[in-house]
């Protein structure tokens, strides 16, 4: 068996249930939201929950020895409990969501996005705009419930390339086991917004609302986007799934995720984003970093060091 076929065989064996297995009960602390400011713009990390990620089966382009060393250095094993987070942005004139969580599709320790949104003081009916980093189920799963829009007054923005890819019947027919569920859930998740005329494709980098811009970051999926929040000289770049395992991929950004649509492109996007954030000193946030998933980057040797944001009340 060739190395390429071996990798595909391993990835195919890692089903959604393994990738998204829940931590053993009882669940411990359960932070729901974290509020902070970017200039005059309020941002909230909204927790959907956590799942167990078998990083030894998913990370590639790193030797088992080096992977073990990085995980051990961070007091972690081969399975890492990963956060699933979205972000609520209140610009003062618009209330925007960046991603919506899993909808509970990744085990009982996920699916808490809506309750934590309310805990943060917001109602689903208040959301004006939703922007999606990419159309994997853990980012669009909270859009709907029982075929109805969870956010009935929101306009939904998704990169046109991602939208076309994940709703294409030919792509769905040719999908491997790891991705089949995404092709099944994507059309259902967007259906009520599309029917209401509230689905808007992002054709290129654009201003979504004042203070929030999309930035093409294709690689993890064909139309993956990041989102830049900017106010009064302060910036926050929401990375989506440019990074999955912070304990490894910050110091070794060449380590790749096995289910990236284009691993080479995803690596280039990751390194470029990290370099710019480290050079310019602005804040970053990501869906799968430990809650609340925000901080700064410092360049060090051939990689980067993540400095979590200092906790404030």
LOTORVEX-899535 format. One record per residue: residue number from 1; residue in three letters; chain; z, x, y of N, C-alpha, C in turn. Coordinates in pm, whole numbers. Each point is the difference from the previous one (the first is absolute). Layout:
N
> nr:rest:kette:n_pz:n_px:n_py:ca_pz:ca_px:ca_py:c_pz:c_px:c_py
> NUM:ALA:A:Z:X:Y:Z:X:Y:Z:X:Y
...
//
This chain:
313
> nr:rest:kette:n_pz:n_px:n_py:ca_pz:ca_px:ca_py:c_pz:c_px:c_py
> 1:UNK:A:0:85:-120:0:-85:120:0:88:124
> 2:UNK:A:-88:-27:94:-8:79:122:120:-28:88
> 3:UNK:A:35:94:94:113:-24:90:-14:-130:79
> 4:UNK:A:-123:-30:45:-22:-122:78:30:-124:-83
> 5:UNK:A:-47:0:-126:24:-114:-87:148:-12:-35
> 6:UNK:A:67:114:-14:142:-2:-30:79:-64:114
> 7:UNK:A:-36:35:124:66:-58:117:-20:-150:4
> 8:UNK:A:-124:-44:-25:-29:-143:0:78:-71:-109
> 9:UNK:A:12:64:-115:74:-62:-109:147:-16:35
> 10:UNK:A:58:103:63:140:-7:40:21:-109:103
> 11:UNK:A:-91:-6:100:13:-100:105:-15:-140:-54
> 12:UNK:A:-92:-17:-93:-20:-132:-59:124:-44:-78
> 13:UNK:A:71:97:-57:120:-31:-78:116:-41:90
> 14:UNK:A:-5:43:127:107:-35:94:-33:-137:58
> 15:UNK:A:42:-103:-64:-31:-136:44:82:-35:122
> 16:UNK:A:-32:-116:59:75:-45:116:148:-15:-33
> 17:UNK:A:31:-47:-120:140:-20:-36:76:131:-2
> 18:UNK:A:-67:107:-40:67:132:0:12:53:140
> 19:UNK:A:-110:-13:78:-2:51:137:99:-76:87
> 20:UNK:A:17:-128:-30:81:-85:87:126:-48:-69
> 21:UNK:A:49:74:-97:121:-44:-70:118:0:96
> 22:UNK:A:88:-96:-18:112:-17:91:114:94:-35
> 23:UNK:A:76:43:100:120:76:-31:95:-85:-83
> 24:UNK:A:82:62:-85:93:-75:-82:104:-69:88
> 25:UNK:A:29:-125:-36:104:-73:72:137:55:-43
> 26:UNK:A:106:-12:80:-1:-70:127:-58:85:113
> 27:UNK:A:-65:-67:93:-56:68:117:114:32:95
> 28:UNK:A:-6:117:60:106:42:91:-24:-46:142
> 29:UNK:A:11:91:97:-18:-36:141:-140:-54:21
> 30:UNK:A:-12:-91:95:-127:-68:20:-31:-14:149
> 31:UNK:A:-38:109:66:-31:-10:142:-123:-89:20
> 32:UNK:A:4:-86:100:-108:-94:19:-96:34:111
> 33:UNK:A:53:49:112:-88:35:112:66:109:82
> 34:UNK:A:-82:71:75:50:105:89:-80:-5:128
> 35:UNK:A:68:-19:114:-66:-20:129:10:127:84
> 36:UNK:A:-111:36:63:-2:116:89:-108:-21:105
> 37:UNK:A:-4:87:99:-93:-16:111:-100:114:3
> 38:UNK:A:-123:-35:36:-103:98:33:-40:-30:144
> 39:UNK:A:55:77:96:-18:-36:140:62:-136:25
> 40:UNK:A:-82:-93:50:48:-136:26:-30:-96:-114
> 41:UNK:A:-55:50:-109:-39:-86:-112:107:4:-108
> 42:UNK:A:44:-117:-42:97:-11:-109:-72:6:-134
> 43:UNK:A:53:82:-90:-54:11:-136:112:-24:-100
> 44:UNK:A:-30:-74:-106:96:-24:-106:-62:40:-133
> 45:UNK:A:68:84:-77:-38:19:-139:57:-118:-78
> 46:UNK:A:-86:-68:-76:41:-115:-79:-12:38:-148
> 47:UNK:A:113:-2:-71:0:40:-141:-42:-115:-90
> 48:UNK:A:-94:28:-90:-36:-93:-106:81:27:-126
> 49:UNK:A:59:118:-10:76:40:-117:-42:137:-49
> 50:UNK:A:23:26:-128:-35:129:-60:-57:-20:-139
> 51:UNK:A:-68:103:-49:-48:1:-138:6:144:-52
> 52:UNK:A:-7:14:-131:5:133:-61:-141:55:-18
> 53:UNK:A:-23:118:54:-132:63:-3:3:121:-94
> 54:UNK:A:-76:-1:-109:-5:115:-92:-90:110:56
> 55:UNK:A:56:82:86:-82:95:75:-61:107:-89
> 56:UNK:A:63:29:-112:-57:101:-90:-130:-47:-62
> 57:UNK:A:-21:-131:-7:-124:-54:-54:-102:-28:109
> 58:UNK:A:43:-6:125:-89:-43:108:-47:114:89
> 59:UNK:A:87:98:26:-39:109:89:-89:100:-73
> 60:UNK:A:-105:46:66:-94:96:-56:-21:116:97
> 61:UNK:A:-76:98:-45:-28:119:81:128:78:32
> 62:UNK:A:96:-9:-92:123:76:10:44:27:-144
> 63:UNK:A:43:122:-27:39:34:-137:131:-70:-37
> 64:UNK:A:20:-28:-128:127:-61:-43:121:84:42
> 65:UNK:A:-15:132:-4:110:88:39:35:-19:148
> 66:UNK:A:-104:-1:85:24:-16:144:53:-139:32
> 67:UNK:A:-51:-101:-70:48:-136:21:147:-11:-36
> 68:UNK:A:36:54:-115:140:-3:-42:89:70:101
> 69:UNK:A:-48:112:53:79:77:97:23:-80:127
> 70:UNK:A:-104:-67:50:14:-78:123:93:-118:-21
> 71:UNK:A:-14:-68:-113:87:-114:-26:145:44:-17
> 72:UNK:A:20:107:-75:137:51:-22:63:43:131
> 73:UNK:A:-79:64:86:51:45:130:50:-117:84
> 74:UNK:A:-61:-116:-22:38:-121:74:91:-92:-81
> 75:UNK:A:54:54:-111:96:-73:-84:-61:-128:-57
> 76:UNK:A:-125:11:-43:-74:-113:-54:-55:33:-138
> 77:UNK:A:-26:-103:-79:-63:16:-130:-145:-43:4
> 78:UNK:A:-59:-16:-118:-142:-35:-8:-29:-142:47
> 79:UNK:A:100:-88:-7:-13:-133:57:77:-6:131
> 80:UNK:A:-71:-36:107:61:-2:132:2:-144:50
> 81:UNK:A:116:-44:47:9:-135:58:-65:4:138
> 82:UNK:A:-108:-74:14:-79:2:123:20:-128:78
> 83:UNK:A:10:13:131:10:-116:87:-136:-68:15
> 84:UNK:A:5:-129:30:-119:-74:43:35:-61:135
> 85:UNK:A:-61:50:106:34:-43:135:-123:-45:77
> 86:UNK:A:21:-98:84:-97:-36:103:65:22:135
> 87:UNK:A:-73:-26:105:52:24:135:-33:-119:90
> 88:UNK:A:99:-42:77:-20:-104:101:3:66:137
> 89:UNK:A:-102:-30:79:-14:59:133:2:-111:103
> 90:UNK:A:94:6:93:8:-98:109:-36:72:129
> 91:UNK:A:-121:-26:51:-48:68:120:53:-63:127
> 92:UNK:A:64:-117:-13:43:-76:117:-89:-120:24
> 93:UNK:A:-128:14:-40:-94:-112:12:-52:-46:-135
> 94:UNK:A:2:89:-100:-47:-33:-133:98:52:-105
> 95:UNK:A:11:-76:-110:81:43:-113:-95:28:-116
> 96:UNK:A:5:123:-49:-100:49:-96:71:49:-126
> 97:UNK:A:-56:-30:-115:44:59:-125:-100:103:-47
> 98:UNK:A:50:112:-49:-83:99:-70:39:-8:-147
> 99:UNK:A:-86:-63:-81:22:-25:-143:109:-105:-21
> 100:UNK:A:4:-55:-123:86:-116:-26:77:10:-132
> 101:UNK:A:2:117:-64:75:14:-123:-71:-55:-122
> 102:UNK:A:75:-15:-108:-55:-28:-132:-10:-147:-35
> 103:UNK:A:75:-84:70:11:-139:-43:77:-14:-129
> 104:UNK:A:74:104:-38:80:-3:-122:-75:37:-126
> 105:UNK:A:-123:49:15:-85:27:-117:33:131:-72
> 106:UNK:A:94:77:52:31:129:-60:143:5:-51
> 107:UNK:A:48:-112:-48:132:-3:-60:105:-64:88
> 108:UNK:A:118:-31:-56:103:-75:72:65:76:115
> 109:UNK:A:-20:131:6:57:76:112:-96:7:117
> 110:UNK:A:-113:-72:-8:-94:-13:112:-11:-148:38
> 111:UNK:A:-80:-26:104:-22:-138:41:99:-53:102
> 112:UNK:A:68:91:71:103:-42:96:-47:6:145
> 113:UNK:A:-131:13:20:-53:19:135:36:-117:91
> 114:UNK:A:-22:-123:-47:19:-117:85:147:-18:40
> 115:UNK:A:92:20:-95:141:-17:33:46:107:98
> 116:UNK:A:-54:120:-12:39:107:91:-68:-14:136
> 117:UNK:A:-118:-59:2:-64:-34:128:89:-97:78
> 118:UNK:A:51:-100:-69:88:-98:65:132:65:40
> 119:UNK:A:50:91:-84:125:69:34:-15:82:128
> 120:UNK:A:-122:48:25:-27:77:122:-12:-89:122
> 121:UNK:A:6:-133:-21:-1:-93:113:-135:-63:28
> 122:UNK:A:-94:13:-94:-135:-53:21:-33:-105:-105
> 123:UNK:A:-82:-97:41:-48:-103:-91:-147:26:-32
> 124:UNK:A:-45:-35:-119:-142:22:-35:-97:-66:98
> 125:UNK:A:39:-113:56:-88:-71:94:-18:75:132
> 126:UNK:A:87:97:28:-9:76:125:-103:112:-6
> 127:UNK:A:-44:36:-119:-90:115:-14:-137:-36:55
> 128:UNK:A:-47:80:96:-131:-23:64:-113:70:-73
> 129:UNK:A:29:122:-50:-104:87:-56:56:70:-123
> 130:UNK:A:-83:13:-102:32:83:-116:-110:103:-15
> 131:UNK:A:36:127:-12:-97:104:-31:38:60:-135
> 132:UNK:A:-100:27:-82:19:49:-135:-50:144:-11
> 133:UNK:A:84:90:-54:-45:138:-17:-108:9:-108
> 134:UNK:A:19:-78:-109:-98:-4:-108:38:-115:-94
> 135:UNK:A:-91:-35:-89:15:-126:-74:58:16:-141
> 136:UNK:A:86:97:-21:78:4:-123:107:-107:6
> 137:UNK:A:41:-49:-119:88:-115:-7:135:17:65
> 138:UNK:A:51:123:8:131:21:61:-5:0:152
> 139:UNK:A:-119:-22:56:-15:-7:145:-49:-137:47
> 140:UNK:A:-66:-74:-89:-51:-133:36:67:-112:-77
> 141:UNK:A:91:34:-93:60:-101:-86:80:-106:75
> 142:UNK:A:52:36:117:80:-95:77:-79:-88:94
> 143:UNK:A:-132:10:-2:-81:-81:90:8:-149:-33
> 144:UNK:A:8:-32:-129:-6:-140:-42:107:-30:-104
> 145:UNK:A:23:-130:-20:84:-49:-109:-55:-134:-45
> 146:UNK:A:-28:-12:-128:-55:-123:-56:-126:-45:74
> 147:UNK:A:-82:99:37:-128:-29:63:6:-32:147
> 148:UNK:A:119:5:61:14:-31:142:40:125:77
> 149:UNK:A:-44:6:125:31:115:84:149:3:34
> 150:UNK:A:63:114:-23:140:16:40:15:10:151
> 151:UNK:A:-109:37:68:3:19:145:-110:-86:61
> 152:UNK:A:25:-130:16:-106:-96:32:-65:18:137
> 153:UNK:A:66:68:92:-55:16:134:-58:138:26
> 154:UNK:A:-6:82:-104:-43:139:17:-149:18:-24
> 155:UNK:A:-59:90:77:-135:50:-26:12:125:-84
> 156:UNK:A:-81:9:-105:9:109:-97:-114:99:20
> 157:UNK:A:34:127:21:-97:107:20:1:95:-121
> 158:UNK:A:-118:23:-57:-15:92:-113:-128:81:20
> 159:UNK:A:5:128:-31:-118:86:7:-115:-62:-80
> 160:UNK:A:-119:-8:61:-114:-66:-63:-40:66:-132
> 161:UNK:A:9:133:-5:-36:71:-123:94:-39:-113
> 162:UNK:A:129:-5:28:97:-40:-102:-21:-146:-40
> 163:UNK:A:-22:-83:100:-21:-142:-26:-120:-22:-91
> 164:UNK:A:-109:66:30:-122:-15:-81:22:54:-141
> 165:UNK:A:69:113:-11:19:64:-129:84:-86:-95
> 166:UNK:A:115:-48:49:95:-69:-88:-36:-145:-26
> 167:UNK:A:-102:-51:68:-45:-137:-27:-138:-2:-63
> 168:UNK:A:-48:114:-48:-132:10:-63:12:-23:-151
> 169:UNK:A:-74:-97:-51:9:-36:-142:-45:113:-91
> 170:UNK:A:-101:77:42:-47:112:-82:107:108:-11
> 171:UNK:A:66:29:111:109:98:-5:112:-48:-92
> 172:UNK:A:30:-128:7:105:-56:-84:-36:12:-148
> 173:UNK:A:-126:-26:-34:-44:6:-140:7:141:-56
> 174:UNK:A:-17:100:85:-1:140:-44:134:70:17
> 175:UNK:A:101:-72:44:129:62:30:75:38:-126
> 176:UNK:A:73:110:6:86:42:-110:128:-82:-3
> 177:UNK:A:78:20:-103:122:-79:-18:98:15:116
> 178:UNK:A:5:120:59:96:24:108:-29:-84:124
> 179:UNK:A:-128:-35:23:-39:-64:124:-40:-146:-17
> 180:UNK:A:-12:-49:-121:-49:-136:-21:83:-103:75
> 181:UNK:A:131:15:-1:84:-101:65:-26:-7:149
> 182:UNK:A:-39:114:64:-28:-2:144:-123:-85:32
> 183:UNK:A:-100:8:-89:-119:-82:21:30:-148:-22
> 184:UNK:A:98:-29:-85:38:-139:-24:81:-57:116
> 185:UNK:A:92:78:55:90:-51:103:-61:2:140
> 186:UNK:A:-91:94:27:-52:14:136:-66:-128:53
> 187:UNK:A:-95:-60:-72:-63:-121:54:99:-115:19
> 188:UNK:A:99:-11:-89:98:-107:10:91:20:122
> 189:UNK:A:36:125:26:92:30:110:-60:-33:136
> 190:UNK:A:-129:21:16:-64:-22:130:-60:-138:15
> 191:UNK:A:-9:-78:-109:-74:-126:0:42:-98:109
> 192:UNK:A:129:-30:17:35:-99:103:-30:45:142
> 193:UNK:A:7:130:25:-32:53:133:-151:-8:26
> 194:UNK:A:-76:32:-105:-146:-9:11:-43:-144:23
> 195:UNK:A:59:-93:-73:-34:-142:14:31:-51:139
> 196:UNK:A:108:50:60:41:-43:134:-75:73:112
> 197:UNK:A:-90:91:-38:-74:77:100:83:106:68
> 198:UNK:A:106:45:-67:92:97:59:-7:137:-66
> 199:UNK:A:-106:26:-76:-20:132:-62:-101:77:83
> 200:UNK:A:42:115:54:-84:81:89:-18:140:-59
> 201:UNK:A:-123:40:-32:-23:137:-49:13:102:112
> 202:UNK:A:55:115:-35:2:115:91:-120:86:-36
> 203:UNK:A:-96:10:92:-122:74:-28:15:149:32
> 204:UNK:A:86:34:90:20:139:40:136:11:66
> 205:UNK:A:38:123:40:126:16:71:0:-92:122
> 206:UNK:A:107:-75:17:-1:-99:107:142:-32:47
> 207:UNK:A:10:-55:120:126:-52:49:20:-139:-58
> 208:UNK:A:108:-18:-73:32:-130:-58:65:-89:104
> 209:UNK:A:107:50:59:65:-59:117:39:117:89
> 210:UNK:A:27:-22:127:44:111:85:120:73:-60
> 211:UNK:A:-15:131:-17:106:81:-58:-14:25:-148
> 212:UNK:A:-104:-59:-63:-19:18:-144:-148:20:-31
> 213:UNK:A:-33:115:-58:-138:34:-37:-10:26:-150
> 214:UNK:A:-111:-41:-59:-32:39:-137:-68:136:2
> 215:UNK:A:21:77:-107:-62:132:-12:-49:16:-144
> 216:UNK:A:-130:12:-17:-57:12:-134:59:120:-73
> 217:UNK:A:45:-23:-123:59:106:-82:-41:-25:-145
> 218:UNK:A:-129:-7:-22:-55:-39:-130:23:108:-105
> 219:UNK:A:32:-43:-121:24:94:-109:87:-61:-107
> 220:UNK:A:121:-41:35:85:-66:-99:-69:-125:-52
> 221:UNK:A:-58:-76:90:-97:-104:-34:-121:23:89
> 222:UNK:A:-114:-65:-32:-121:24:80:13:-32:148
> 223:UNK:A:92:-92:34:16:-37:140:142:9:50
> 224:UNK:A:77:96:-51:139:16:42:7:30:150
> 225:UNK:A:98:-65:68:22:20:143:143:46:26
> 226:UNK:A:18:79:104:133:22:55:5:-73:134
> 227:UNK:A:121:-15:55:15:-74:126:90:78:95
> 228:UNK:A:-48:15:123:71:78:101:64:-93:102
> 229:UNK:A:133:12:12:77:-72:102:25:97:114
> 230:UNK:A:-29:-42:122:12:92:114:53:-74:122
> 231:UNK:A:105:57:62:58:-60:119:76:104:79
> 232:UNK:A:-26:7:130:74:90:90:7:143:-50
> 233:UNK:A:-112:51:-52:-8:138:-45:58:25:-138
> 234:UNK:A:54:-101:-66:53:15:-135:-98:-60:-101
> 235:UNK:A:-5:61:-120:-94:-44:-103:69:-11:-135
> 236:UNK:A:-51:-94:-78:39:-16:-140:-128:-25:-78
> 237:UNK:A:-28:84:-99:-116:-20:-86:47:-53:-134
> 238:UNK:A:-44:-122:-34:35:-63:-127:-106:38:-102
> 239:UNK:A:42:76:-101:-92:71:-89:-48:-82:-119
> 240:UNK:A:61:-116:-26:-39:-73:-119:25:83:-124
> 241:UNK:A:-104:16:-84:15:76:-125:-70:135:4
> 242:UNK:A:-4:62:118:-42:139:7:94:86:-84
> 243:UNK:A:127:-41:-7:99:72:-78:79:-100:-85
> 244:UNK:A:31:42:-124:79:-82:-90:134:64:-34
> 245:UNK:A:0:130:-26:120:69:-48:37:109:100
> 246:UNK:A:84:-37:95:35:93:107:65:127:-49
> 247:UNK:A:78:-10:-106:71:117:-53:-95:106:-53
> 248:UNK:A:-124:-36:-23:-101:94:-51:-112:22:101
> 249:UNK:A:-56:-107:53:-125:10:74:14:50:144
> 250:UNK:A:119:2:55:14:63:131:-12:152:-14
> 251:UNK:A:76:56:-91:-4:145:-19:-130:44:-67
> 252:UNK:A:-54:-87:-85:-125:30:-71:-100:-114:24
> 253:UNK:A:-59:-5:120:-90:-113:33:-129:-1:-81
> 254:UNK:A:-28:106:-75:-118:1:-87:25:-76:-130
> 255:UNK:A:125:-37:-29:29:-83:-117:-59:-138:23
> 256:UNK:A:-73:-49:-100:-78:-123:17:54:-113:-86
> 257:UNK:A:-22:-122:48:39:-118:-77:-115:-40:-92
> 258:UNK:A:31:-24:-127:-103:-23:-101:-89:-118:27
> 259:UNK:A:50:-103:68:-82:-118:24:-58:-7:141
> 260:UNK:A:-4:113:71:-80:6:123:-145:-27:-34
> 261:UNK:A:-67:-82:80:-142:-27:-24:-82:127:11
> 262:UNK:A:30:82:99:-67:127:21:109:104:29
> 263:UNK:A:38:75:-103:113:91:13:-25:111:103
> 264:UNK:A:-123:49:4:-33:107:95:12:-50:144
> 265:UNK:A:-56:-117:26:9:-58:135:144:-32:36
> 266:UNK:A:76:-53:-95:139:-34:26:82:124:34
> 267:UNK:A:-27:110:-69:71:125:30:-32:50:140
> 268:UNK:A:-127:-4:38:-40:45:133:64:-85:109
> 269:UNK:A:2:-132:-22:62:-91:97:149:30:13
> 270:UNK:A:67:21:-114:144:26:0:31:128:78
> 271:UNK:A:-71:107:-30:28:128:65:-29:-8:149
> 272:UNK:A:-110:-64:38:-35:-12:142:106:-82:75
> 273:UNK:A:46:-108:-60:102:-84:64:131:76:14
> 274:UNK:A:39:74:-104:124:76:6:-8:110:106
> 275:UNK:A:-112:69:6:-15:107:98:12:-53:142
> 276:UNK:A:-65:-112:26:2:-56:135:140:-48:38
> 277:UNK:A:68:-67:-95:135:-49:28:96:115:26
> 278:UNK:A:-13:109:-78:86:116:18:-28:70:133
> 279:UNK:A:-128:11:34:-38:68:123:43:-78:124
> 280:UNK:A:-22:-131:-4:26:-82:119:143:-52:5
> 281:UNK:A:71:2:-113:140:-37:0:30:-148:0
> 282:UNK:A:-99:-84:-27:27:-143:1:55:-47:-135
> 283:UNK:A:51:-121:-2:65:-55:-118:-104:-52:-100
> 284:UNK:A:35:6:-128:-82:-60:-103:85:-101:-79
> 285:UNK:A:-68:-92:-66:65:-94:-90:-93:-27:-116
> 286:UNK:A:55:-30:-116:-85:-24:-117:65:-101:-93
> 287:UNK:A:-84:-68:-77:45:-112:-81:93:40:-114
> 288:UNK:A:-19:119:-57:73:35:-122:100:113:18
> 289:UNK:A:21:45:123:109:95:25:133:-74:-9
> 290:UNK:A:109:70:-32:129:-67:-8:32:-77:128
> 291:UNK:A:41:-126:-17:31:-87:113:91:70:100
> 292:UNK:A:-25:-10:131:-102:-80:67:-135:68:16
> 293:UNK:A:-18:117:-59:-131:61:-9:-57:55:129
> 294:UNK:A:84:42:93:-48:51:129:64:135:29
> 295:UNK:A:-74:83:75:51:132:36:-108:84:64
> 296:UNK:A:24:131:2:-94:96:59:-37:106:-104
> 297:UNK:A:-108:71:28:-44:109:-87:7:133:72
> 298:UNK:A:37:102:-75:1:138:49:-83:84:-96
> 299:UNK:A:-96:74:51:-81:87:-85:84:116:-50
> 300:UNK:A:-14:33:-128:76:112:-58:-80:59:-116
> 301:UNK:A:-30:130:10:-82:70:-100:-133:-73:-17
> 302:UNK:A:-34:-40:-123:-127:-69:-23:15:-151:-1
> 303:UNK:A:120:-47:28:24:-143:-4:77:-49:121
> 304:UNK:A:83:-103:-24:71:-65:109:139:-39:-46
> 305:UNK:A:89:-16:97:134:-48:-25:16:-134:73
> 306:UNK:A:46:-100:-73:25:-131:59:142:-6:51
> 307:UNK:A:15:-36:126:132:-14:63:24:-148:27
> 308:UNK:A:80:-66:-83:24:-143:21:57:-28:138
> 309:UNK:A:-38:-112:56:50:-38:132:152:-16:-5
> 310:UNK:A:67:51:102:144:-13:7:39:-147:10
> 311:UNK:A:95:-42:-81:41:-141:-3:60:-40:135
> 312:UNK:A:-44:-116:49:60:-58:121:26:-148:-25
> 313:UNK:A:102:-55:59:33:-142:-15:-76:-82:102
//
